[in-house]
Structure formats: structure tokens, C-alpha cells
């Protein structure tokens, strides 16, 4: 593996970084860190990025991309994460590639250009109340009704459903086969009658949703790929979703480092305390490793090497770093770390408490840490499944 970017990738990184330095406003950061998903300022930023041809750099030119290496999409993810900008994971890394690889020509014409331009937001709908880690156990039904399907059931933990234009929806279309073989994927317009969205909030204040479908009609033209082949498409997309990022963690670490290098307790700099200096060194090491694990995945995709457990490894490691980082941050701040952002006594980045409370969620989303370890054990170490 070559640890250096190509000149083309370095130029792209510079372009993205300069764009975000200029365009990521306080309003965008506030929306991103509020836990409410995309707001008007964030959507305006994504449209600007689309106009600048930054969102879909690794897509082929005929689909609105630049035809650059897969590494550039990781560069984009890391830079947007570092700048506290809303990375468009669902529509650029899930719906977009899914439509490119499996969609009809009509679907490609309708969606890909608008996705690359930052005009659309997608919500992913896989998880159900009794089908979380075991996604294949989903029960939302889509019944064939002539030129359309009728959908009934419930999804849960759909974080962008309340602000999305479309839903990337997995449903059961065949009850007579094994659970992995009877799943299909659809593109659902969120303005379709029969959809009810109910908000749910984590203890960190991050909004997610449960979504109910009551006799929702969806045209057969919205089916992605072949009927009952959705499981294969979902697994391919998860390798993109689970790639992970440490950009925001690096930003949080930089903020913590700046704080402890200046703050004092009883006349002594925080960073001079032995326990803290050791933790900071450990975190710096973990962040470097986490970055290379993510770019290793990019390298494998760039060289068309098969990805088996590597995406899970990157996702798991990034989740563990997050837990470690914000635990150290709250310990460093002390009792003031428990204050909310409305207090004048908050000593550093006002999001530290929220990030600390939110960090366990990242061990659950896109597949729990336990699931990632199982994947690494069976696919990476070749251990028996039973």
C-alpha cells in the first residue's frame, strides 16, 4: 500500500479544504451539531458543493461525477467531518451507487444528476423494531397489486426521514423463501400518502424517527434491481456506509489538545499531568491508526481488491476511538464538562458533553460493534460460525 496521495488526490483535498474553510458557516455547524439532521443552511451548502462538482468525485462523468479515484470520496468524508459539515452519506454512498449499479436507465436519469448536484436527500430504511442487527428478519410487507406494490409496516431509527425527499426502503416481497432471499429495495417518495413519521430522541438529544406505512402505494417503476434480490444490494451498500471516518474525532482531539495546553489547575497545566499526557499520546496513536484503516479500505476499492471484513474493522475502530476520546475530554474538563452550551462556564467546545453522551450510539448505528466483530471473526479470521 502506498501511503501517499496522488497529485490528483492532493489537489482534490486542497480544493475541498479551501471550499469548506470558506463555506462552512456557524449556522451550518449549529445545524450539524444540533442533532436534528439537515436544515436549510446545510442543504444550501450541499447544493453549493454539488455545483462545484465536489460531492460525487468518484462517480463516472456520465453520471455527474468527476471520474476520480475512490480515495477522493474518503478525502471528502474526512474533510467534511473535520469541518463539522453534513456529509451526505445516504444519498452519495448508499442510494447513489445502488442506483448506478442496479437501477434502470430511467432511474439513473431521474436521480443521479440531482444526487451529484446536492439537490436530494435520502433516508435509509432497513431497521425495524424486531429486526436490528438481524436486518434480514425485517417484516415490512410490499404486496404486488398490478402496476404497484402496497406497503404496510413500521421502520425505526430512520435518522433523516423527517427531512428526506426519498427513502431507500427495504421490504419483504416474498414469504415463501428464506429470509435473505425475499427482500426487495425501493425508492419511495416521502410525499406519498400513508407515511407517518414520529420523532424519537436519544439521551444526547439526537433526533431519529420511527416511520409507519399504512397502505402506501409505490409504483413498480420504483423497484431497484431485481425483485427479491435486495439483500445482495444492501450488503454491497453497507461496505460503503461502514467505511467510517475519524475527521470529526481529529477535530475533537485538536480542540482538547488546545484546551489542556492552556488550562491550569492549581497553577499547573492540565497537559503536565501524567495520566493525561499518556491518554493524549494513546489517542494520537489511535487516530493515526484509524485514519490508515479507513484509507486502506479506499485503497482496496481503488485497486478493485475484494472487501470482506475491512469496512467492519474501520467502523469498529472509529467507534472505539470515539468512546475513548470523549471520555478523556470530559475527565479533563472536570465538573464543568457536565454543563450545557447555554452556560457561560462551559470551558471549551460546547458540543463536548453532547459528543460524550452521543458516543455510545456510534457503536450501534450501521451495525453494532458486536456484529462488526462477528464479521471480522468469520470473514477475516475464518472462524466457524457455530
Secondary structure, DSSP 4 states (H G I P E B T S, - for coil): ---SPPHHHHHHHHHHHHHHHHH--HHHHHHHHTTS---HHHHHHHHHHHHTT-TTTTS-GGGTS----THHHHHHHHHHHHTT----IIIIIIIHHHHHHHS-HHHIIIIIHHHHTT---EEEE--BTTBSS-GGG---EEEEETTEEEEEEEEE--TTTTT-SEEEEEEE--SSS-TTTSEEEEEEETTSTTEEEEEEE-TT--EEEEEEEEEEEEEGGGEESSTT-HHHHHHHHHHHHTT---HHHHHHHHHHHHHHTT-EETTEEGGGSHHHHHHHHHHHHHHHHHHHHHHHHHHHHHTTPPPSSHHHHHHHHHHHHHHHHHHHHHHHHGGGGG--TT-TT--S-TTHHHHHHHGGGGGTTTS-HHHHHHHIIIIIS-----
